Amino acid sequence: MRPEHHIKQHLLERRLGIGSSHKIPETVTFLRPTLTETFESLPRPSEASRIPSDKSPFNTRAAGVNPMNDTIILMESALELKAGRILKTMEIVELREQWPKVEYVDQYGEIHHSTFDFWIRKRSGRTVAIAVKPLEKVASKALIDGLMLIKDQGIGGYADDVSFITEYFASEYAAANAENILFARRARNEDDVREARELLLDIHGRIRFGELMKGLEIQAYRRNALWCLIDEGWLRPVTPSLIEDYTLMEVTHPDARSTS
């Protein structure tokens, strides 16, 4: 985060009367997840159909662990890294990277090969092969034409559909929010979530995110619970944006709306 962003955040919080507490507690505070993670072995190797080079003078290289199958997941651009974080928060049950590699024939009869950046299986069972590209490449029309040819020729039987992701979906703020959601899932405490849910049932109208933690000695417990409820669809920003303490939020879950 740039210094200018910290300054803006501080001024907005002061203006709205929701300044964060920077007091150092007398004792160390630990999150206390209801389900404690255990690691019995190292992650398995990536299942990618091609392995990106370790270094590149042009693009970001990244690796992480896929929580859906405990394998190493490889990404070869910052855009893929952001897209992967967001996809992990969505309603999918299987995620693979750099797969599948498909063969297709263009309008001139020439054979081409293409490797998709992600492949997902939704809870409905439907599978989608996804290309992750900057908007400037999508605007060239060549990518769309290629994807339509691949789809029309059956995607080699690997997926039900094809799609693409640009920075409009994998934005900086969406990826940052997704990272908070993924952390909250791991640190989830059911008692804290239940308490936060009961609080939201009493909310009528809109409220700043920081207001939901005002007056608490340990804000971290409530903050993590609120991110769990954002993940569940109980709470969302009025305007899609990076969620910070001054962000205006609204309660959106049907159970909550029915009580108002």
N, C-alpha and C positions, 0 to 999 in steps of 0.2 A: 504494500500500500504506500503510495507517495505521500510525502509530508503535506502537500496541499490537501489531500483527501482527509488526513487526520485533523487538520485545522478546520476544514469545512464540517466534519463530523462533530468536533468539539463545539463549534459555534452554534450549530443547529440544535444540539442537545441542550446547551445552555439556554438558548432562546425558548425552547419548548419545555424547559423545566424538568428534563429527564436525564440529567447528566449521570454518566456511569460512575460507579464508585471505584476509586483506585486505591482504596485502603488495603494494606497488606494484613491479612488475618494473622492472629497469634499462632494458630496451628495450621498445618497444611490441609487443604480441602481436596478430597478425592471424589470423583464421580463413583457411584455405586450401582453398576448395572445389575438388573434382576438376573440376567443370564450372563455368566462370566465366560468370556471366550477362552477356549483351550486350543493349543496348537500341538498336535500329535506328531506332525512331520512337516518337512519343508514342502512348499508348493510344487506341484508337478510342472514339467516343462510346458511351454506354450503349444497349442494345437494349431497354430497358424500355418497356412499353406506356403507362406514364404516368410522368412525372417528378415526384418529390416536391418540395414547396416547399423553398427553401434554408434557411429558419429556421422554428422552431415553438416556442411558449411551453410546450408540453406534452411533446414527444418529442425524442429525440436525432436529429440528422442526420449522416450519415457517407457517405464515398465512398472507394473503393479501386480496385485493379486486379484484375480477374478473371484469374487465371493460366491458366485453361483456354482463353480465347479473346482475351486481351489487350484487353479492353474495360473501360471504367470501370463499376464496379458501385455502385449507389446504394441506401442503406438509410435508412429513416425512423424507426427506433427503436433503442434500445440492445439490445432483445431480438433484432431482426433482425441487428444487427451481430454479436452473439455467435453466433447461429444460423449466419450466413454463414461465420464462421471455422471452426465445427465441421464444416459440410457440406463445406468445401474439403478436409478431412482424410479424408473417407470415400471409399469406392470408387465414385466417380461420374466420368463422363467429360465431362459438360456441365452447366453451371449458368447459369441466367438469373434475373434479379430483376425484380420488379414485372411479372410475365407468367405466364400469359396472362390476358387479360380475357375473361370468359365471360358468356354470357347464359343465364338459367334462369327457369323458371316456378314460382311457389310453389303451395301447396295451394289457394289461392283464385283461381288463374288469372292473377295479376299477374306482369308481367315485371320481372326484376331483373338487375343487372349486378354482377359481382364480379371484382376483380383479385387474383390470388394473389401472395404475397410472393416465393416462389421456385418455380422449375421445375427439376427435375434429371433427367438421364438416367444410369441405372446402367450398369455394365459389361455387365450381362446384356442391355441394350437397353431395359429397362422404364423408363417415364417416370412421374414423380409430380409433381403440382402441390401446393404446400405453402402453407398459411396459417400465419403466425406471430402468435400472440395470447397475451396474458397469461392465466393459468389462470382468473382471475375471469370472463373473457369466455367461455371454453370451458364453465365450469360453468353458464352461463346456458341452455345447451342450444340456443339459437338458432343458434349457429355450427355445431354438429354437424348440426342439421336442415338448414341451408343446404348444407353440404358433401355430405350424403347426396343431396339433391335434385340438386346439380350432377353428382355421380357417376352417379346413376340416369339422368340425361338426357344422358350421354355426354361431358361436359366439353368440348363443342364440338369433339371430336376432337383436342384438344391433348395429352392425357395418358392413360395407362393407368389411373391411380388418383389419388386425392386423399388428403391427410394434413394433420396440423397439428403445430405445434411450440409448446411452452410453456416457461416458465423451468425446468421439471423436466429437459428435455433441454438447453436452452441456459442452463445454470447458469454462475455466475461462474467456478467452478473448471474446468469443462469447456472454457469459452472460453479461459481462460488457458493450459491445457494444449495446446489446439489452436494457439494462437499460437506456443508454443514448437516444436511440430511443424512448422508452416509455415516458421519461421525455419530449423530444422535441415535441412529439405529443400534450402533455397537454399545453406546453408553446408556441405553434406555432403562429407566427405572419405572416399573409399573405404578407404584404408589405416586410418584411425582406426576406421571402422565394423567392418572385419575384425578388428582387434585387440580391440575391445569385444565382438564376437560370440564370439571365442575365450575371453574372460574369462567370459562368461555360461555357456558350456558347462561350466565348472568349478564353477558355483554350485549348491549343493545346499541346498534349503530357501529361507528368506526372508532378505532383506538390506536394510539401509537404503540409500536412493539415494546418499547421500553417501559410504558405504563404498566404492562402486565407483570413487571418484575419490581415495581417500586416498593420500597419499604422492607424488602427481604434482606436478611443478613447475608445469606448465600444465594446470589442470583443465578449461579451456574446450574443449580438443580432445576429451577423453573425454566431457564433458557433452553436447556437440553430437552425438557419435556415439551416445550412449545414447538421446537423444531420437529419433534416426533409427530405432533398434531398437524403441523404444516404438511408433513409427509403423508398423513392420513386424509388430508383434505378438509380439515376443520378450520383452517386459518390460511389466509392468503393476502398478499399486498394488494391494495386498491389498484395501484398501477404496477405492472410487471417491472421489477427493479431489484437491485441488490437489497436484501433485507437487513436493515440496521435498526438501532434503537429508536430513531426518529421516523422510521417508515410507517406510513398509515396503513393499518391492517383492517380486515373485515372477517367476521365469522361466517363461514360458508357451508359447514356441514349441515345436512338436512335435519338431523336430530336437534342441532342447536337452533336452527331457524324456526322449527316447529314450536319452540317454547316462547318465542317472542311475540 
